Amino acid sequence: EALAQSADILVAGTDSVDLGSAVRQLSQLVGPVILAEGGPTLNAALAEADLLDELTLTISPMLVGGPSPRMLGTKPRFPPRDFSVDRAMSAGGMLFTRYLRNREDR
């Protein structure tokens, strides 16, 4: 309640976050562009709900060993999603890329 005095509070789900509801509410509040930064768990949930239209990926020229989950976790729970390169830029030895979702309705 104290937070509601200085921030908009959105409720999306009861026991867990309903990402579809959250995205719809955020879109009404701030417009159609929402930046979601997360790890494999959030990325996989957004992809599974078919809520990703754009992917920005930074590639750093460093090799590191050890076990690590993939960008979308370890177990695919949805069919592959098709993206195309929109742009790529190199700076400071890193590669910054932006991919856009290929959708039938575009």
All heavy atoms as an XYZ file, in Angstrom:
784
protein
N       0.825     -1.203      0.000
C       0.000      0.000      0.000
C       0.859      1.253      0.000
O       0.531      2.227     -0.664
C      -0.951     -0.005      1.195
C      -2.025     -1.063      1.099
C      -2.934     -1.102      2.321
O      -2.889     -0.176      3.143
O      -3.693     -2.070      2.432
N       1.952      1.235      0.763
C       2.843      2.399      0.799
C       3.478      2.626     -0.568
O       3.643      3.765     -0.995
C       3.912      2.208      1.863
N       3.807      1.555     -1.252
C       4.415      1.668     -2.568
C       3.445      2.260     -3.593
O       3.856      2.978     -4.503
C       4.894      0.284     -3.022
C       5.852      0.226     -4.188
C       7.087      1.064     -3.934
C       6.251     -1.214     -4.455
N       2.167      1.979     -3.441
C       1.154      2.472     -4.377
C       1.075      4.002     -4.388
O       0.560      4.587     -5.335
C      -0.204      1.875     -4.048
N       1.594      4.651     -3.367
C       1.586      6.113     -3.332
C       2.579      6.712     -4.330
O       2.401      7.845     -4.761
C       1.899      6.604     -1.918
C       0.842      6.206     -0.909
C       1.245      6.575      0.509
O       2.157      7.359      0.730
N       0.547      6.002      1.484
N       3.609      5.948     -4.687
C       4.613      6.490     -5.597
C       4.857      5.629     -6.837
O       5.707      5.957     -7.652
C       5.942      6.677     -4.851
O       6.377      5.442     -4.333
N       4.103      4.543     -6.982
C       4.290      3.663     -8.138
C       2.967      3.051     -8.551
O       2.057      2.910     -7.746
C       5.287      2.562     -7.786
N       2.884      2.700     -9.838
C       1.711      1.969    -10.322
C       1.900      0.501     -9.975
O       2.924     -0.100    -10.302
C       1.572      2.121    -11.836
C       1.253      3.549    -12.239
O       0.374      4.163    -11.604
O       1.892      4.046    -13.180
N       0.933     -0.088     -9.300
C       0.997     -1.496     -8.911
C       0.110     -2.299     -9.862
O      -1.070     -1.986    -10.020
C       0.504     -1.703     -7.457
C       1.252     -0.802     -6.490
C       0.610     -3.171     -7.073
C       2.728     -1.077     -6.377
N       0.689     -3.306    -10.486
C      -0.058     -4.180    -11.385
C      -0.128     -5.562    -10.763
O       0.861     -6.067    -10.244
C       0.634     -4.275    -12.741
C       0.900     -2.959    -13.482
C       1.642     -3.229    -14.773
C      -0.396     -2.232    -13.745
N      -1.287     -6.175    -10.828
C      -1.460     -7.539    -10.341
C      -1.718     -8.421    -11.556
O      -2.662     -8.192    -12.309
C      -2.623     -7.639     -9.330
C      -2.820     -9.083     -8.896
C      -2.360     -6.740     -8.132
N      -0.861     -9.422    -11.729
C      -0.974    -10.329    -12.874
C      -0.777    -11.755    -12.373
O       0.331    -12.252    -12.311
C       0.057     -9.968    -13.931
N      -1.859    -12.376    -11.972
C      -1.789    -13.738    -11.457
C      -1.966    -13.759     -9.948
O      -1.927    -12.715     -9.290
N      -2.162    -14.954     -9.412
C      -2.341    -15.094     -7.973
C      -1.178    -15.867     -7.345
O      -0.469    -15.332     -6.507
C      -3.668    -15.820     -7.648
O      -3.716    -17.033     -8.394
C      -4.857    -14.955     -7.993
N      -0.956    -17.099     -7.779
C       0.133    -17.905     -7.222
C       1.443    -17.735     -7.988
O       2.511    -17.984     -7.457
C      -0.244    -19.386     -7.210
C      -1.423    -19.655     -6.288
O      -1.551    -18.939     -5.277
O      -2.214    -20.554     -6.589
N       1.332    -17.353     -9.245
C       2.508    -17.104    -10.075
C       2.164    -15.980    -11.043
O       1.006    -15.598    -11.180
C       2.930    -18.363    -10.830
O       1.904    -18.766    -11.711
N       3.166    -15.459    -11.705
C       2.950    -14.340    -12.624
C       2.326    -14.846    -13.919
O       2.835    -15.778    -14.546
C       4.271    -13.614    -12.926
C       4.060    -12.503    -13.949
C       4.881    -13.052    -11.655
N       1.219    -14.241    -14.312
C       0.600    -14.491    -15.609
C       1.255    -13.500    -16.573
O       0.898    -12.324    -16.600
C      -0.915    -14.265    -15.520
C      -1.623    -14.442    -16.841
O      -0.979    -14.366    -17.906
O      -2.855    -14.623    -16.809
N       2.246    -13.969    -17.325
C       3.022    -13.073    -18.175
C       2.182    -12.398    -19.249
O       2.413    -11.236    -19.570
C       4.196    -13.822    -18.806
C       5.294    -14.224    -17.825
C       6.304    -15.134    -18.492
C       5.970    -12.987    -17.257
N       1.195    -13.107    -19.803
C       0.317    -12.498    -20.799
C      -0.429    -11.310    -20.216
O      -0.497    -10.240    -20.814
N      -0.978    -11.488    -19.027
C      -1.680    -10.401    -18.344
C      -0.725     -9.267    -18.007
O      -1.053     -8.091    -18.194
C      -2.345    -10.927    -17.064
O      -2.918     -9.870    -16.334
N       0.462     -9.596    -17.538
C       1.444     -8.565    -17.192
C       1.824     -7.739    -18.409
O       1.864     -6.503    -18.349
C       2.680     -9.212    -16.578
N       2.062     -8.397    -19.540
C       2.435     -7.680    -20.766
C       1.286     -6.803    -21.247
O       1.489     -5.655    -21.643
C       2.903     -8.669    -21.854
C       2.984     -7.995    -23.215
C       4.242     -9.274    -21.469
N       0.056     -7.326    -21.212
C      -1.098     -6.507    -21.627
C      -1.233     -5.272    -20.744
O      -1.437     -4.156    -21.234
C      -2.384     -7.341    -21.582
C      -2.540     -8.288    -22.755
C      -3.934     -8.938    -22.793
N      -4.217     -9.740    -21.614
C      -3.789    -10.992    -21.433
N      -3.056    -11.573    -22.366
N      -4.098    -11.661    -20.349
N      -1.121     -5.441    -19.436
C      -1.247     -4.317    -18.517
C      -0.117     -3.309    -18.710
O      -0.353     -2.095    -18.722
C      -1.258     -4.804    -17.064
C      -2.523     -5.562    -16.690
C      -2.484     -5.972    -15.239
O      -2.384     -5.129    -14.360
N      -2.552     -7.280    -14.988
N       1.095     -3.797    -18.853
C       2.232     -2.894    -19.072
C       2.083     -2.134    -20.387
O       2.401     -0.953    -20.462
C       3.549     -3.671    -19.054
C       4.037     -4.095    -17.681
C       5.181     -5.097    -17.812
C       4.469     -2.889    -16.867
N       1.601     -2.818    -21.427
C       1.395     -2.161    -22.718
C       0.392     -1.021    -22.606
O       0.562      0.031    -23.218
C       0.907     -3.160    -23.770
O       1.914     -4.096    -24.046
N      -0.660     -1.233    -21.833
C      -1.655     -0.173    -21.633
C      -1.068      0.986    -20.840
O      -1.411      2.138    -21.061
C      -2.891     -0.720    -20.924
C      -3.687     -1.674    -21.772
C      -4.811     -2.356    -20.998
O      -4.925     -2.215    -19.789
N      -5.636     -3.110    -21.712
N      -0.166      0.671    -19.935
C       0.415      1.683    -19.065
C       1.540      2.467    -19.740
O       1.583      3.692    -19.649
C       0.939      1.024    -17.783
C       1.441      1.939    -16.687
C       0.298      2.781    -16.126
C       2.077      1.115    -15.574
N       2.447      1.767    -20.426
C       3.644      2.427    -20.959
C       3.777      2.359    -22.477
O       4.693      2.948    -23.037
C       4.929      1.853    -20.325
C       4.920      2.059    -18.836
C       5.114      0.386    -20.673
N       2.916      1.645    -23.156
C       3.010      1.525    -24.605
C       3.455      0.140    -25.024
O       3.685     -0.739    -24.189
N       3.627     -0.067    -26.326
C       3.841     -1.414    -26.850
C       5.258     -1.971    -26.681
O       5.480     -3.141    -26.916
C       3.509     -1.262    -28.331
C       3.837      0.160    -28.625
C       3.482      0.931    -27.374
N       6.225     -1.151    -26.289
C       7.600     -1.638    -26.167
C       7.939     -1.861    -24.699
O       7.907     -0.940    -23.894
C       8.604     -0.641    -26.792
C      10.026     -1.141    -26.608
C       8.295     -0.436    -28.263
N       8.250     -3.107    -24.364
C       8.592     -3.479    -22.992
C       9.932     -4.192    -23.028
O      10.104     -5.169    -23.762
C       7.518     -4.412    -22.381
C       6.167     -3.711    -22.369
C       7.928     -4.851    -20.986
C       5.010     -4.657    -22.117
N      10.876     -3.719    -22.256
C      12.183     -4.359    -22.160
C      12.172     -5.298    -20.965
O      11.925     -4.881    -19.838
C      13.286     -3.307    -21.981
C      14.687     -3.844    -21.711
C      15.184     -4.644    -22.910
C      15.629     -2.701    -21.396
N      12.405     -6.574    -21.229
C      12.455     -7.568    -20.151
C      13.863     -8.126    -20.100
O      14.344     -8.693    -21.075
C      11.447     -8.682    -20.417
N      14.521     -7.944    -18.988
C      15.859     -8.497    -18.812
C      15.780     -9.595    -17.775
O      15.297     -9.374    -16.678
C      16.825     -7.410    -18.347
C      17.050     -6.345    -19.392
C      18.193     -5.418    -19.041
O      19.115     -5.856    -18.325
O      18.158     -4.276    -19.482
N      16.218    -10.775    -18.169
C      16.146    -11.880    -17.230
C      17.086    -12.985    -17.623
O      17.719    -12.939    -18.673
N      17.125    -13.975    -16.805
C      17.937    -15.141    -17.080
C      17.136    -16.196    -17.812
O      16.044    -15.917    -18.337
N      17.659    -17.414    -17.853
C      17.008    -18.490    -18.595
C      15.566    -18.774    -18.171
O      14.731    -19.100    -19.007
C      17.892    -19.694    -18.322
C      19.218    -19.127    -17.978
C      18.944    -17.831    -17.290
N      15.244    -18.617    -16.893
C      13.889    -18.923    -16.430
C      12.875    -17.940    -17.004
O      11.851    -18.335    -17.568
C      13.826    -18.924    -14.887
O      14.756    -19.895    -14.402
C      12.437    -19.272    -14.397
N      13.147    -16.637    -16.881
C      12.225    -15.630    -17.427
C      12.207    -15.688    -18.943
O      11.138    -15.631    -19.560
C      12.603    -14.226    -16.954
C      11.734    -13.091    -17.521
C      10.267    -13.281    -17.144
C      12.246    -11.739    -17.054
N      13.375    -15.818    -19.573
C      13.421    -15.890    -21.034
C      12.595    -17.059    -21.559
O      11.835    -16.920    -22.520
C      14.868    -16.033    -21.516
C      15.694    -14.802    -21.262
O      15.177    -13.702    -21.103
N      17.000    -14.976    -21.219
N      12.714    -18.224    -20.924
C      11.960    -19.401    -21.356
C      10.464    -19.192    -21.156
O       9.659    -19.570    -22.009
C      12.428    -20.636    -20.603
N      10.076    -18.596    -20.041
C       8.647    -18.361    -19.777
C       8.066    -17.390    -20.801
O       6.950    -17.589    -21.295
C       8.455    -17.829    -18.355
N       8.797    -16.342    -21.150
C       8.322    -15.389    -22.162
C       8.236    -16.053    -23.532
O       7.268    -15.849    -24.268
C       9.240    -14.168    -22.220
C       9.152    -13.218    -21.035
C      10.325    -12.229    -21.051
C       7.827    -12.476    -21.013
N       9.225    -16.870    -23.870
C       9.204    -17.565    -25.162
C       8.069    -18.578    -25.211
O       7.364    -18.686    -26.216
C      10.549    -18.249    -25.403
N       7.882    -19.316    -24.131
C       6.811    -20.314    -24.082
C       5.442    -19.662    -24.236
O       4.551    -20.209    -24.887
C       6.871    -21.086    -22.772
C       5.895    -22.229    -22.703
C       6.067    -23.065    -21.445
O       6.745    -22.634    -20.499
O       5.499    -24.165    -21.422
N       5.273    -18.465    -23.674
C       4.013    -17.723    -23.794
C       3.929    -16.976    -25.120
O       2.963    -16.254    -25.365
C       3.870    -16.748    -22.622
N       4.930    -17.139    -25.978
C       4.995    -16.495    -27.298
C       4.915    -14.969    -27.180
O       4.205    -14.304    -27.916
C       3.890    -17.023    -28.215
C       4.231    -16.822    -29.687
O       5.405    -16.553    -30.000
O       3.310    -16.918    -30.521
N       5.682    -14.417    -26.238
C       5.664    -12.978    -25.980
C       6.950    -12.267    -26.397
O       7.115    -11.094    -26.101
C       5.407    -12.723    -24.484
C       4.038    -13.171    -23.981
C       3.972    -13.089    -22.463
C       2.943    -12.322    -24.620
N       7.836    -12.953    -27.089
C       9.080    -12.325    -27.527
C       9.000    -11.945    -29.000
O       8.776    -12.794    -29.854
C      10.263    -13.272    -27.330
C      10.614    -13.636    -25.898
C      11.766    -14.636    -25.880
C      10.976    -12.405    -25.102
N       9.185    -10.658    -29.279
C       9.213    -10.171    -30.654
C      10.599     -9.720    -31.069
O      10.862     -9.506    -32.244
C       8.247     -8.988    -30.813
C       6.803     -9.411    -30.689
O       6.452    -10.474    -31.233
O       6.026     -8.694    -30.051
N      11.459     -9.527    -30.090
C      12.785     -8.998    -30.361
C      13.764     -9.619    -29.367
O      13.416     -9.891    -28.227
C      12.758     -7.475    -30.184
C      14.063     -6.789    -30.375
C      13.948     -5.281    -30.182
O      12.922     -4.689    -30.572
O      14.893     -4.700    -29.638
N      14.985     -9.818    -29.817
C      16.026    -10.353    -28.953
C      17.286     -9.533    -29.178
O      17.733     -9.368    -30.317
C      16.291    -11.818    -29.307
C      17.489    -12.491    -28.646
C      17.263    -12.612    -27.140
C      17.747    -13.842    -29.270
N      17.826     -8.983    -28.119
C      19.127     -8.333    -28.209
C      20.123     -9.233    -27.490
O      19.880     -9.690    -26.380
C      19.125     -6.920    -27.586
O      18.657     -6.995    -26.243
C      18.234     -5.984    -28.371
N      21.220     -9.498    -28.161
C      22.190    -10.446    -27.648
C      23.575     -9.838    -27.780
O      23.957     -9.370    -28.851
C      22.109    -11.749    -28.451
C      23.044    -12.877    -28.080
C      22.766    -13.361    -26.661
C      22.893    -14.015    -29.074
N      24.328     -9.818    -26.691
C      25.693     -9.322    -26.692
C      26.636    -10.506    -26.595
O      26.475    -11.360    -25.716
C      25.937     -8.375    -25.496
O      25.004     -7.296    -25.579
C      27.349     -7.828    -25.514
N      27.589    -10.551    -27.495
C      28.544    -11.641    -27.520
C      29.909    -11.086    -27.120
O      30.412    -10.152    -27.744
C      28.604    -12.294    -28.921
C      27.211    -12.804    -29.285
C      29.653    -13.399    -28.956
C      27.061    -13.207    -30.723
N      30.457    -11.669    -26.072
C      31.750    -11.237    -25.556
C      32.812    -12.258    -25.957
O      32.570    -13.461    -25.865
C      31.676    -11.139    -24.026
O      32.945    -10.864    -23.486
N      33.985    -11.806    -26.374
C      35.012    -12.740    -26.835
C      35.783    -13.374    -25.678
O      36.979    -13.192    -25.520
C      35.921    -11.842    -27.683
C      35.827    -10.515    -27.017
C      34.402    -10.414    -26.529
N      35.066    -14.118    -24.841
C      35.706    -14.774    -23.715
C      35.165    -16.192    -23.614
O      33.949    -16.394    -23.626
C      35.402    -14.015    -22.421
C      36.081    -14.605    -21.212
S      35.730    -13.678    -19.709
C      36.573    -12.146    -20.056
N      36.039    -17.151    -23.516
C      35.629    -18.543    -23.340
C      35.671    -18.879    -21.858
O      36.653    -18.597    -21.181
C      36.557    -19.484    -24.110
C      36.495    -19.382    -25.628
C      37.537    -20.299    -26.253
C      35.113    -19.736    -26.134
N      34.591    -19.468    -21.370
C      34.506    -19.845    -19.967
C      33.985    -21.274    -19.904
O      33.077    -21.636    -20.644
C      33.520    -18.928    -19.202
C      33.860    -18.904    -17.733
C      33.506    -17.526    -19.737
N      34.503    -22.076    -19.019
C      34.071    -23.462    -18.901
C      33.072    -23.652    -17.776
O      32.791    -22.740    -17.013
N      32.540    -24.850    -17.700
C      31.620    -25.189    -16.627
C      30.200    -25.344    -17.118
O      29.849    -24.905    -18.204
N      29.366    -25.989    -16.304
C      27.968    -26.190    -16.708
C      27.201    -24.868    -16.675
O      27.429    -24.016    -15.818
C      27.426    -27.149    -15.651
C      28.292    -26.922    -14.463
C      29.655    -26.551    -14.989
N      26.324    -24.715    -17.627
C      25.532    -23.493    -17.697
C      24.251    -23.781    -18.466
O      24.283    -24.470    -19.486
C      26.328    -22.401    -18.412
O      25.548    -21.239    -18.549
N      23.121    -23.263    -17.991
C      21.886    -23.447    -18.768
C      21.938    -22.611    -20.039
O      22.650    -21.627    -20.120
C      20.789    -22.953    -17.821
C      21.487    -22.051    -16.866
C      22.895    -22.534    -16.754
N      21.179    -23.017    -21.000
C      21.077    -22.254    -22.243
C      20.288    -20.978    -21.990
O      19.721    -20.777    -20.921
C      20.377    -23.094    -23.312
C      21.182    -24.301    -23.702
C      20.362    -25.173    -24.629
N      21.117    -26.364    -24.928
C      21.451    -26.729    -26.152
N      21.079    -25.997    -27.172
N      22.138    -27.809    -26.347
N      20.207    -20.150    -22.998
C      19.510    -18.873    -22.887
C      18.052    -19.053    -22.457
O      17.486    -18.207    -21.785
C      19.566    -18.145    -24.235
C      18.940    -16.783    -24.221
S      18.870    -16.017    -25.854
C      20.539    -16.122    -26.385
N      17.460    -20.175    -22.844
C      16.059    -20.437    -22.510
C      15.915    -21.626    -21.576
O      14.905    -22.317    -21.581
C      15.233    -20.672    -23.773
C      15.183    -19.520    -24.761
C      14.393    -19.922    -25.995
C      14.582    -18.290    -24.125
N      16.905    -21.901    -20.774
C      16.836    -23.047    -19.879
C      17.352    -24.291    -20.568
O      17.975    -24.228    -21.626
N      17.064    -25.438    -20.006
C      17.624    -26.677    -20.533
C      16.614    -27.588    -21.216
O      16.982    -28.466    -21.966
C      18.293    -27.473    -19.396
O      17.329    -27.700    -18.372
C      19.485    -26.736    -18.828
N      15.326    -27.380    -20.970
C      14.302    -28.246    -21.554
C      13.389    -27.433    -22.468
O      12.665    -26.559    -22.006
C      13.460    -28.896    -20.460
C      14.260    -29.793    -19.558
C      13.382    -30.370    -18.469
C      14.228    -31.178    -17.515
N      13.466    -31.658    -16.379
N      13.400    -27.698    -23.781
C      12.503    -26.954    -24.667
C      11.051    -27.326    -24.379
O      10.714    -28.494    -24.282
C      12.923    -27.399    -26.073
C      13.635    -28.685    -25.875
C      14.208    -28.669    -24.484
N      10.218    -26.299    -24.191
C       8.802    -26.524    -23.891
C       7.899    -25.922    -24.964
O       6.725    -25.735    -24.751
C       8.464    -25.904    -22.533
C       9.251    -26.513    -21.395
C       8.966    -25.800    -20.119
N       9.610    -24.497    -20.180
C       9.944    -23.784    -19.126
N       9.656    -24.203    -17.930
N      10.527    -22.628    -19.249
N       8.488    -25.589    -26.101
C       7.733    -24.947    -27.163
C       8.463    -25.191    -28.480
O       9.647    -25.525    -28.481
C       7.598    -23.443    -26.896
C       8.900    -22.792    -26.548
C       9.756    -22.342    -27.534
C       9.298    -22.671    -25.229
C      10.966    -21.768    -27.225
C      10.505    -22.099    -24.898
C      11.352    -21.650    -25.903
N       7.780    -25.027    -29.599
C       8.459    -25.220    -30.884
C       9.491    -24.109    -31.116
O       9.394    -23.039    -30.516
C       7.320    -25.134    -31.905
C       6.198    -24.477    -31.205
C       6.373    -24.707    -29.739
N      10.454    -24.341    -31.973
C      11.449    -23.303    -32.265
C      10.788    -22.021    -32.763
O       9.762    -22.061    -33.439
C      12.304    -23.927    -33.371
C      12.110    -25.394    -33.224
C      10.710    -25.567    -32.711
N      11.372    -20.895    -32.413
C      10.893    -19.581    -32.857
C      11.911    -19.039    -33.853
O      13.113    -19.108    -33.620
C      10.781    -18.611    -31.683
C       9.970    -19.128    -30.518
C       8.491    -18.979    -30.778
N       7.758    -19.196    -29.539
C       6.825    -20.095    -29.381
N       6.488    -20.872    -30.376
N       6.201    -20.223    -28.236
N      11.425    -18.470    -34.945
C      12.285    -17.996    -36.026
C      12.525    -16.488    -35.902
O      11.569    -15.711    -35.830
C      11.633    -18.328    -37.368
C      12.530    -18.044    -38.537
O      13.764    -18.207    -38.409
O      12.015    -17.634    -39.587
N      13.789    -16.084    -35.850
C      14.183    -14.680    -35.785
C      15.141    -14.379    -36.924
O      15.825    -15.272    -37.424
C      14.896    -14.382    -34.456
C      13.991    -14.313    -33.260
C      13.485    -15.461    -32.681
C      13.648    -13.094    -32.693
C      12.661    -15.409    -31.573
C      12.823    -13.027    -31.586
C      12.329    -14.184    -31.020
N      15.208    -13.108    -37.335
C      16.166    -12.658    -38.344
C      16.983    -11.516    -37.785
O      16.487    -10.707    -36.990
C      15.430    -12.155    -39.600
O      14.763    -13.216    -40.228
N      18.224    -11.429    -38.239
C      19.097    -10.340    -37.797
C      18.544     -9.014    -38.294
O      18.237     -8.852    -39.475
C      20.538    -10.533    -38.331
C      21.407     -9.336    -37.973
C      21.138    -11.811    -37.802
N      18.387     -8.071    -37.390
C      17.975     -6.717    -37.749
C      19.201     -5.818    -37.867
O      19.308     -5.022    -38.778
C      17.011     -6.160    -36.691
C      16.616     -4.729    -36.955
O      16.047     -4.465    -38.034
O      16.891     -3.860    -36.097
N      20.129     -5.973    -36.916
C      21.364     -5.197    -36.966
C      22.421     -5.843    -36.088
O      22.118     -6.606    -35.184
C      21.135     -3.752    -36.568
C      20.693     -3.555    -35.131
C      20.393     -2.116    -34.819
N      19.148     -1.765    -35.478
C      18.312     -0.847    -35.067
N      18.587     -0.148    -34.006
N      17.210     -0.585    -35.706
N      23.667     -5.491    -36.377
C      24.799     -5.957    -35.581
C      25.826     -4.840    -35.544
O      26.015     -4.121    -36.528
C      25.401     -7.217    -36.181
N      26.462     -4.689    -34.391
C      27.451     -3.629    -34.226
C      28.579     -4.162    -33.346
O      28.330     -4.870    -32.369
C      26.805     -2.415    -33.560
C      27.754     -1.261    -33.340
S      26.946      0.129    -32.528
C      27.083     -0.379    -30.824
N      29.794     -3.795    -33.694
C      30.952     -4.204    -32.913
C      31.531     -2.989    -32.210
O      31.658     -1.920    -32.804
C      31.999     -4.812    -33.853
O      33.180     -5.106    -33.147
N      31.855     -3.140    -30.936
C      32.491     -2.061    -30.177
C      33.237     -2.679    -29.004
O      32.711     -3.565    -28.326
C      31.454     -1.062    -29.674
N      34.440     -2.213    -28.771
C      35.215     -2.693    -27.633
C      35.446     -4.189    -27.642
O      35.521     -4.809    -26.585
N      35.527     -4.779    -28.822
C      35.754     -6.209    -28.922
C      34.502     -7.049    -28.719
O      34.560     -8.265    -28.765
N      33.358     -6.410    -28.481
C      32.106     -7.147    -28.274
C      31.211     -6.975    -29.492
O      31.326     -6.010    -30.238
C      31.414     -6.655    -27.010
C      32.330     -6.750    -25.828
S      31.643     -7.160    -24.239
C      30.207     -6.280    -24.035
N      30.326     -7.934    -29.682
C      29.367     -7.881    -30.782
C      27.977     -7.706    -30.191
O      27.518     -8.512    -29.383
C      29.430     -9.170    -31.611
C      28.512     -9.248    -32.819
C      28.859     -8.152    -33.829
C      28.608    -10.618    -33.464
N      27.307     -6.639    -30.589
C      25.954     -6.329    -30.123
C      25.005     -6.638    -31.274
O      25.154     -6.103    -32.372
C      25.838     -4.857    -29.718
C      26.809     -4.472    -28.636
C      28.068     -3.980    -28.955
C      26.463     -4.609    -27.299
C      28.959     -3.628    -27.965
C      27.353     -4.262    -26.299
C      28.609     -3.772    -26.628
N      24.024     -7.514    -31.033
C      23.109     -7.909    -32.103
C      21.665     -7.667    -31.692
O      21.322     -7.664    -30.516
C      23.277     -9.401    -32.450
O      22.977    -10.184    -31.293
C      24.693     -9.705    -32.904
N      20.836     -7.452    -32.691
C      19.385     -7.313    -32.480
C      18.692     -8.196    -33.512
O      18.958     -8.103    -34.713
C      18.941     -5.867    -32.665
C      17.445     -5.686    -32.498
C      17.069     -4.214    -32.667
N      15.662     -4.011    -32.407
C      14.862     -3.278    -33.169
N      15.342     -2.664    -34.243
N      13.610     -3.148    -32.869
N      17.826     -9.063    -33.026
C      17.064     -9.969    -33.879
C      15.575     -9.654    -33.727
O      15.120     -9.347    -32.637
C      17.292    -11.433    -33.462
C      18.708    -11.898    -33.632
C      19.655    -11.685    -32.637
C      19.097    -12.554    -34.789
C      20.965    -12.116    -32.790
C      20.405    -12.996    -34.949
C      21.334    -12.769    -33.944
O      22.623    -13.197    -34.101
N      14.834     -9.751    -34.834
C      13.387     -9.538    -34.813
C      12.684    -10.842    -35.165
O      13.131    -11.598    -36.027
C      12.980     -8.443    -35.791
C      13.567     -7.060    -35.516
C      13.137     -6.074    -36.593
C      13.168     -6.563    -34.138
N      11.569    -11.062    -34.511
C      10.782    -12.288    -34.717
C      10.163    -12.291    -36.096
O       9.602    -11.297    -36.553
C       9.688    -12.348    -33.640
C       8.713    -13.491    -33.786
C       9.288    -14.812    -33.287
N       8.374    -15.900    -33.536
C       7.404    -16.267    -32.717
N       7.221    -15.638    -31.580
N       6.619    -17.261    -33.038
N      10.277    -13.393    -36.771
C       9.594    -13.604    -38.052
C       8.217    -14.153    -37.734
O       8.092    -15.244    -37.190
C      10.360    -14.605    -38.934
C      11.715    -14.087    -39.336
O      11.915    -12.896    -39.506
N      12.667    -14.979    -39.451
N       7.197    -13.380    -38.017
C       5.833    -13.821    -37.762
C       5.074    -13.861    -39.072
O       5.326    -13.092    -39.984
C       5.142    -12.867    -36.786
C       5.721    -12.929    -35.384
C       4.741    -12.315    -34.388
N       5.260    -12.304    -33.070
C       4.966    -13.202    -32.135
N       4.146    -14.187    -32.413
N       5.473    -13.109    -30.922
N       4.123    -14.737    -39.130
C       3.300    -14.900    -40.328
C       2.556    -13.609    -40.671
O       2.358    -13.269    -41.817
C       2.283    -16.030    -40.120
C       2.898    -17.357    -39.782
C       3.615    -17.993    -40.934
O       3.141    -17.857    -42.077
O       4.664    -18.632    -40.710
N       2.137    -12.857    -39.622
C       1.273    -11.704    -39.864
C       2.041    -10.423    -40.175
O       1.452     -9.367    -40.296
C       0.362    -11.473    -38.645
C       1.124    -11.302    -37.341
O       2.359    -11.412    -37.344
O       0.479    -11.082    -36.317
N       3.369    -10.477    -40.303
C       4.138     -9.265    -40.615
C       4.191     -9.052    -42.099
O       4.193     -9.859    -42.893
C       5.539     -9.351    -40.041
C       5.543     -9.123    -38.572
C       6.946     -8.983    -38.099
N       6.893     -8.787    -36.661
C       7.932     -8.595    -35.921
N       9.113     -8.526    -36.445
N       7.833     -8.447    -34.629
